[in-house]
Amino acid sequence: MYSPFQTIFIIAPNVDSFGAFCIYKKMTNDDIKFMQLALAEATKGMGKVNPNPLVGAVIVKGNNIIGTGYHEKYGGPHAEINSIQNATQSVAGATIYVTLEPCSHFGKTPPCADALIEAKIYDRSQSFGFRSGN
C-alpha cells in the first residue's frame, strides 16, 4: 500500500515532567489506513478554512474508529475537537491520527493539545503527519 508517510510522530507523556517528548516509529498498515482516512476527512474543509490549513482527525480505540472530524470553518473548532465531539464512546486511552500536529497556543480557539490531554487520549499515542509551526 502506498503512503506519503514513512514515519509518524508519537507523543507520549513524559514521566519526569508535565511535558511530552517525541519519538518516531515506522508506520504499520493500520497506521497508514487511519492516516489516509484522516487525510480524506481533511479534504472536507476545502474552501472553508482559509487561511488555515486543511486538517483531519480519526480517533481509534481497539483498532475500531470511534470518532472522525475535520476543521470545518475558519475560526471554528479544529479537527481534534470535532473528532472528540463526534466520538461514539469514551476516547480515554484511544489513539488519534491527525494530519497536522495539534496546536498548543491560544488563538481563536483554545489549544487542541490541552483538549487531548483532558480527554485522556495521551494515555496512548497521538499520531500526526506533519509538524506545525507552533
N, CA, C and O of each residue as an XYZ file, in Angstrom:
536
protein
N       0.849     -1.170      0.000
C       0.000      0.000      0.000
C       0.898      1.238      0.000
O       1.828      1.324      0.802
N       0.632      2.190     -0.884
C       1.426      3.406     -0.962
C       1.025      4.373      0.146
O      -0.156      4.506      0.465
N       1.999      5.035      0.720
C       1.728      6.079      1.705
C       2.748      7.189      1.543
O       3.930      6.917      1.332
N       2.300      8.455      1.639
C       3.255      9.555      1.595
C       4.035      9.669      2.896
O       4.975     10.458      2.991
N       3.652      8.889      3.894
C       4.298      8.953      5.197
C       5.213      7.753      5.390
O       4.799      6.615      5.165
N       6.418      7.989      5.792
C       7.325      6.889      6.101
C       7.388      6.658      7.608
O       7.524      5.523      8.063
N       7.292      7.709      8.356
C       7.307      7.609      9.816
C       6.248      8.551     10.361
O       5.791      9.456      9.663
N       5.868      8.337     11.587
C       4.944      9.235     12.260
C       5.514      9.595     13.624
O       6.334      8.866     14.184
N       5.074     10.712     14.138
C       5.444     11.106     15.485
C       4.499     10.423     16.458
O       3.311     10.263     16.176
N       5.022     10.030     17.582
C       4.195      9.534     18.671
C       4.469     10.454     19.847
O       5.619     10.638     20.245
N       3.419     11.029     20.401
C       3.551     11.881     21.573
C       3.124     11.047     22.766
O       2.029     10.484     22.777
N       3.965     10.969     23.747
C       3.646     10.185     24.932
C       3.951     11.014     26.168
O       4.820     11.885     26.131
N       3.249     10.756     27.260
C       3.528     11.522     28.466
C       4.948     11.263     28.952
O       5.427     10.129     28.911
N       5.610     12.301     29.404
C       6.950     12.178     29.956
C       6.804     11.972     31.455
O       6.278     12.843     32.149
N       7.260     10.835     31.964
C       7.074     10.520     33.375
C       7.879     11.435     34.289
O       7.604     11.500     35.487
N       8.869     12.145     33.747
C       9.718     13.004     34.561
C       9.176     14.423     34.713
O       9.662     15.168     35.564
N       8.197     14.813     33.926
C       7.666     16.178     33.996
C       6.263     16.195     33.425
O       5.722     15.158     33.042
N       5.687     17.365     33.373
C       4.358     17.500     32.786
C       4.445     17.744     31.286
O       3.420     17.891     30.619
N       5.653     17.789     30.755
C       5.849     17.980     29.317
C       5.638     16.676     28.578
O       5.169     15.689     29.145
N       5.990     16.688     27.315
C       5.877     15.484     26.496
C       7.120     15.367     25.633
O       7.849     16.345     25.466
N       7.370     14.202     25.090
C       8.509     14.015     24.221
C       8.051     13.363     22.922
O       6.996     12.731     22.871
N       8.848     13.521     21.886
C       8.515     12.970     20.577
C       9.461     11.830     20.242
O      10.659     11.903     20.516
N       8.922     10.787     19.655
C       9.735      9.716     19.097
C       9.183      9.415     17.707
O       8.073      9.826     17.367
N       9.946      8.714     16.928
C       9.487      8.299     15.609
C       9.227      6.806     15.634
O       9.878      6.070     16.376
N       8.289      6.361     14.834
C       8.115      4.925     14.652
C       7.716      4.653     13.215
O       7.124      5.505     12.553
N       8.038      3.485     12.746
C       7.648      3.074     11.399
C       6.143      2.844     11.383
O       5.586      2.265     12.315
N       5.493      3.300     10.322
C       4.051      3.134     10.221
C       3.678      1.699      9.882
O       4.308      1.062      9.038
N       2.652      1.203     10.547
C       2.093     -0.105     10.216
C       1.029      0.096      9.131
O       0.676      1.229      8.803
N       0.531     -0.997      8.585
C      -0.555     -0.888      7.603
C      -1.790     -0.233      8.218
O      -2.484      0.530      7.547
N      -2.070     -0.527      9.498
C      -3.204      0.114     10.172
C      -2.965      1.612     10.322
O      -3.876      2.411     10.102
N      -1.736      2.001     10.698
C      -1.406      3.425     10.804
C      -1.663      4.127      9.472
O      -2.246      5.210      9.431
N      -1.224      3.504      8.397
C      -1.401      4.087      7.059
C      -2.885      4.232      6.742
O      -3.319      5.276      6.254
N      -3.658      3.194      7.017
C      -5.098      3.213      6.745
C      -5.776      4.354      7.513
O      -6.571      5.100      6.941
N      -5.465      4.488      8.801
C      -6.119      5.517      9.614
C      -5.651      6.922      9.231
O      -6.435      7.870      9.272
N      -4.372      7.058      8.858
C      -3.890      8.371      8.427
C      -4.512      8.741      7.081
O      -4.827      9.909      6.854
N      -4.692      7.786      6.200
C      -5.361      8.078      4.928
C      -6.803      8.520      5.157
O      -7.297      9.400      4.452
N      -7.479      7.923      6.127
C      -8.835      8.354      6.472
C      -8.821      9.774      7.037
O      -9.717     10.570      6.755
N      -7.804     10.083      7.833
C      -7.684     11.446      8.368
C      -7.450     12.447      7.232
O      -7.994     13.551      7.251
N      -6.642     12.059      6.247
C      -6.422     12.926      5.083
C      -7.718     13.135      4.304
O      -7.986     14.241      3.835
N      -8.523     12.084      4.163
C      -9.811     12.208      3.478
C     -10.735     13.139      4.259
O     -11.449     13.946      3.664
N     -10.725     13.031      5.585
C     -11.526     13.944      6.415
C     -11.092     15.384      6.174
O     -11.933     16.275      6.054
N      -9.797     15.615      6.105
C      -9.267     16.978      5.928
C      -9.805     17.631      4.668
O     -10.070     18.834      4.661
N      -9.970     16.863      3.610
C     -10.417     17.449      2.342
C     -11.834     18.005      2.414
O     -12.221     18.809      1.566
N     -12.609     17.595      3.402
C     -13.977     18.101      3.560
C     -14.006     19.596      3.893
O     -15.030     20.257      3.716
N     -12.878     20.121      4.376
C     -12.805     21.537      4.719
C     -12.363     22.438      3.579
O     -12.210     23.645      3.769
N     -12.156     21.869      2.392
C     -11.671     22.669      1.253
C     -12.582     23.867      0.994
O     -13.803     23.745      0.903
N     -11.931     25.041      0.879
C     -12.654     26.267      0.584
C     -13.348     26.900      1.770
O     -14.030     27.914      1.617
N     -13.186     26.313      2.966
C     -13.905     26.808      4.138
C     -13.005     27.286      5.274
O     -13.476     27.970      6.183
N     -11.714     26.936      5.237
C     -10.856     27.203      6.396
C      -9.712     28.182      6.125
O      -8.955     28.515      7.037
N      -9.582     28.640      4.891
C      -8.501     29.557      4.530
C      -8.519     30.783      5.452
O      -9.595     31.336      5.682
N      -7.393     31.225      5.983
C      -6.012     30.874      5.647
C      -5.447     29.705      6.451
O      -4.255     29.415      6.353
N      -6.270     29.036      7.236
C      -5.791     27.888      7.997
C      -5.608     26.682      7.081
O      -6.189     26.632      5.998
N      -4.797     25.705      7.514
C      -4.602     24.500      6.703
C      -5.787     23.544      6.830
O      -6.562     23.619      7.783
N      -5.911     22.655      5.865
C      -6.883     21.571      5.951
C      -6.360     20.549      6.948
O      -5.212     20.118      6.849
N      -7.194     20.156      7.911
C      -6.771     19.192      8.925
C      -7.907     18.204      9.172
O      -9.069     18.590      9.299
N      -7.548     16.929      9.238
C      -8.499     15.872      9.560
C      -7.995     15.048     10.724
O      -6.795     15.009     10.997
N      -8.918     14.385     11.413
C      -8.554     13.557     12.561
C      -9.435     12.319     12.616
O     -10.617     12.363     12.276
N      -8.845     11.222     13.049
C      -9.552      9.963     13.242
C      -9.133      9.411     14.599
O      -7.942      9.278     14.879
N     -10.110      9.091     15.440
C      -9.832      8.509     16.760
C     -10.113      7.011     16.684
O     -11.168      6.582     16.218
N      -9.140      6.224     17.156
C      -9.209      4.767     17.072
C      -9.032      4.182     18.464
O      -8.151      4.593     19.218
N      -9.880      3.219     18.791
C      -9.777      2.510     20.071
C     -10.010      1.035     19.794
O     -11.033      0.661     19.221
N      -9.066      0.196     20.198
C      -9.201     -1.235     19.933
C      -9.272     -1.535     18.446
O      -9.977     -2.453     18.028
N      -8.550     -0.771     17.653
C      -8.499     -0.904     16.191
C      -9.836     -0.589     15.513
O     -10.030     -0.922     14.344
N     -10.756      0.052     16.242
C     -12.037      0.479     15.691
C     -12.100      1.997     15.674
O     -11.667      2.647     16.625
N     -12.628      2.562     14.613
C     -12.798      4.017     14.532
C     -13.983      4.403     15.399
O     -15.093      3.905     15.212
N     -13.736      5.301     16.357
C     -14.822      5.742     17.236
C     -15.164      7.213     17.031
O     -16.167      7.691     17.561
N     -14.351      7.930     16.275
C     -14.654      9.332     16.017
C     -13.850      9.872     14.853
O     -12.696      9.493     14.653
N     -14.463     10.755     14.087
C     -13.775     11.434     12.996
C     -14.162     12.904     13.022
O     -15.213     13.274     13.546
N     -13.309     13.727     12.457
C     -13.619     15.144     12.380
C     -12.631     15.867     11.491
O     -11.575     15.339     11.143
N     -12.996     17.086     11.130
C     -12.124     17.924     10.320
C     -12.356     19.372     10.721
O     -13.359     19.709     11.352
N     -11.410     20.219     10.344
C     -11.573     21.651     10.583
C     -12.600     22.135      9.577
O     -12.326     22.185      8.377
N     -13.786     22.494     10.064
C     -14.926     22.760      9.195
C     -15.002     24.185      8.668
O     -15.458     24.414      7.547
N     -14.554     25.150      9.481
C     -14.609     26.537      9.017
C     -13.609     27.386      9.786
O     -13.283     27.102     10.938
N     -13.131     28.428      9.127
C     -12.163     29.336      9.737
C     -12.735     29.894     11.034
O     -13.866     30.380     11.072
N     -11.933     29.815     12.099
C     -12.346     30.316     13.396
C     -13.128     29.321     14.220
O     -13.398     29.561     15.396
N     -13.496     28.200     13.611
C     -14.270     27.184     14.318
C     -13.385     26.142     14.975
O     -12.160     26.199     14.866
N     -14.010     25.187     15.661
C     -13.239     24.121     16.319
C     -12.351     23.380     15.326
O     -12.710     23.192     14.163
N     -11.196     22.970     15.810
C     -10.251     22.233     14.969
C     -10.676     20.771     14.846
O     -11.598     20.320     15.525
N      -9.998     20.051     13.979
C     -10.324     18.655     13.683
C     -10.310     17.778     14.930
O     -11.176     16.919     15.096
N      -9.341     17.988     15.798
C      -9.232     17.166     17.003
C     -10.474     17.317     17.872
O     -11.011     16.330     18.374
N     -10.926     18.553     18.047
C     -12.094     18.825     18.887
C     -13.337     18.199     18.252
O     -14.135     17.562     18.940
N     -13.496     18.380     16.956
C     -14.662     17.808     16.275
C     -14.662     16.283     16.352
O     -15.721     15.673     16.505
N     -13.484     15.661     16.249
C     -13.437     14.195     16.322
C     -13.791     13.706     17.728
O     -14.438     12.670     17.878
N     -13.372     14.442     18.750
C     -13.740     14.087     20.134
C     -15.249     14.224     20.304
O     -15.894     13.339     20.866
N     -15.813     15.326     19.823
C     -17.257     15.559     19.957
C     -18.079     14.548     19.158
O     -19.211     14.245     19.535
N     -17.537     14.027     18.076
C     -18.243     13.057     17.240
C     -18.037     11.610     17.696
O     -18.611     10.693     17.108
N     -17.235     11.398     18.723
C     -16.915     10.038     19.165
C     -18.166      9.310     19.655
O     -19.041      9.898     20.290
N     -18.225      8.032     19.348
C     -19.369      7.204     19.720
C     -19.204      6.542     21.088
O     -20.124      5.894     21.587
N     -18.022      6.710     21.689
C     -17.763      6.179     23.024
C     -16.640      6.996     23.644
O     -16.096      7.896     23.004
N     -16.295      6.686     24.876
C     -15.226      7.410     25.562
C     -13.925      7.326     24.763
O     -13.551      6.261     24.273
N     -13.245      8.465     24.642
C     -11.980      8.491     23.907
C     -10.773      8.229     24.808
O      -9.645      8.155     24.321
N     -10.995      8.091     26.100
C      -9.890      7.851     27.037
C      -9.109      6.610     26.628
O      -9.687      5.541     26.434
N      -7.805      6.755     26.497
C      -6.933      5.642     26.137
C      -6.865      5.355     24.649
O      -6.213      4.399     24.231
N      -7.533      6.173     23.843
C      -7.554      5.949     22.395
C      -6.330      6.558     21.726
O      -5.541      7.265     22.352
N      -6.197      6.265     20.441
C      -5.170      6.852     19.584
C      -5.854      7.820     18.642
O      -6.923      7.517     18.111
N      -5.255      8.982     18.426
C      -5.797      9.935     17.462
C      -4.799     10.116     16.333
O      -3.613     10.346     16.569
N      -5.282     10.013     15.120
C      -4.493     10.253     13.912
C      -4.900     11.622     13.399
O      -6.061     11.847     13.059
N      -3.943     12.532     13.344
C      -4.214     13.914     12.939
C      -3.225     14.276     11.834
O      -2.049     13.919     11.904
N      -3.704     14.982     10.819
C      -2.852     15.297      9.676
C      -1.901     16.448      9.933
O      -1.013     16.708      9.121
N      -2.071     17.143     11.049
C      -1.170     18.226     11.438
C      -0.997     18.172     12.940
O      -1.939     17.864     13.671
N       0.196     18.471     13.398
C       0.471     18.478     14.828
C      -0.574     19.310     15.570
O      -0.864     20.433     15.158
N      -1.148     18.780     16.662
C      -2.142     19.547     17.419
C      -1.572     20.877     17.911
O      -0.434     20.944     18.377
N      -2.375     21.926     17.802
C      -1.908     23.256     18.210
C      -1.737     23.306     19.727
O      -2.399     22.579     20.468
N      -0.843     24.172     20.164
C      -0.572     24.310     21.596
C      -0.645     25.766     22.039
O      -0.089     26.136     23.073
N      -1.326     26.580     21.258
C      -1.413     28.008     21.565
C      -2.877     28.456     21.631
O      -3.769     27.789     21.106
N      -3.100     29.584     22.278
C      -4.430     30.191     22.292
C      -4.532     31.121     21.100
O      -3.654     31.956     20.881
N      -5.590     30.981     20.335
C      -5.873     31.852     19.200
C      -7.369     32.072     19.184
O      -7.946     32.495     20.186
N      -8.001     31.792     18.061
C      -9.466     31.870     18.004
C     -10.098     30.734     18.807
O     -11.259     30.816     19.210
N      -9.324     29.679     19.031
C      -9.778     28.537     19.830
C      -8.689     28.187     20.843
O      -7.528     28.550     20.655
N      -9.054     27.487     21.910
C      -8.033     27.053     22.879
C      -7.138     25.963     22.278
O      -7.464     25.413     21.226
N      -6.017     25.646     22.933
C      -5.084     24.641     22.406
C      -5.699     23.243     22.306
O      -6.297     22.747     23.262
N      -5.548     22.631     21.166
C      -6.022     21.259     20.976
C      -5.213     20.278     21.828
O      -5.747     19.276     22.302
N      -3.930     20.568     22.020
C      -3.085     19.686     22.839
C      -3.670     19.551     24.235
O      -3.681     18.456     24.797
N      -4.159     20.651     24.803
C      -4.776     20.604     26.133
C      -6.054     19.777     26.116
O      -6.316     19.021     27.052
N      -6.848     19.912     25.064
C      -8.096     19.144     24.958
C      -7.808     17.643     24.864
O      -8.541     16.832     25.431
N      -6.745     17.277     24.152
C      -6.387     15.861     24.030
C      -5.953     15.299     25.380
O      -6.285     14.163     25.720
N      -5.216     16.091     26.143
C      -4.795     15.650     27.470
C      -6.014     15.514     28.378
O      -6.149     14.526     29.100
N      -6.895     16.503     28.339
C      -8.106     16.466     29.158
C      -8.976     15.259     28.814
O      -9.594     14.665     29.697
N      -9.022     14.900     27.544
C      -9.810     13.745     27.100
C      -9.108     12.419     27.387
O      -9.669     11.350     27.144
N      -7.902     12.488     27.897
C      -7.087     11.312     28.240
C      -6.660     10.493     27.015
O      -6.407      9.293     27.113
N      -6.587     11.151     25.886
C      -6.070     10.476     24.701
C      -4.567     10.278     24.834
O      -4.000      9.398     24.186
N      -3.919     11.079     25.660
C      -2.473     10.966     25.858
C      -2.069      9.643     26.469
O      -0.887      9.301     26.448
N      -3.011      8.881     27.013
C      -2.672      7.593     27.613
C      -2.087      6.630     26.587
O      -1.379      5.693     26.955
N      -2.366      6.842     25.337
C      -1.825      6.025     24.274
C      -0.892      6.875     23.429
O       0.201      7.232     23.869
N      -1.313      7.191     22.248
C      -0.445      7.965     21.370
C      -1.276      8.877     20.496
O      -2.456      8.633     20.241
N      -0.629      9.929     20.048
C      -1.216     10.823     19.069
C      -0.314     10.737     17.853
O       0.886     10.989     17.957
N      -0.849     10.398     16.743
C      -0.062     10.242     15.532
C      -0.415     11.359     14.577
O      -1.593     11.613     14.328
N       0.584     12.027     14.040
C       0.280     13.095     13.099
C       1.283     13.104     11.969
O       2.435     12.698     12.117
N       0.801     13.585     10.831
C       1.598     13.532      9.616
C       2.618     14.623      9.496
O       3.721     14.378      9.009
N       2.288     15.832      9.926
C       3.170     16.972      9.737
C       3.226     17.784     11.017
O       2.241     17.868     11.750
N       4.373     18.378     11.285
C       4.515     19.271     12.430
C       4.108     20.663     12.022
O       4.404     21.106     10.912
N       3.430     21.353     12.914
C       3.028     22.729     12.643
C       4.128     23.673     13.117
O       5.108     23.248     13.729
N       3.955     24.936     12.832
C       4.957     25.926     13.223
C       4.775     26.456     14.634
O       5.509     27.353     15.050
N       3.806     25.919     15.386
C       3.600     26.450     16.752
C       3.649     25.364     17.792
O       3.496     25.641     18.982
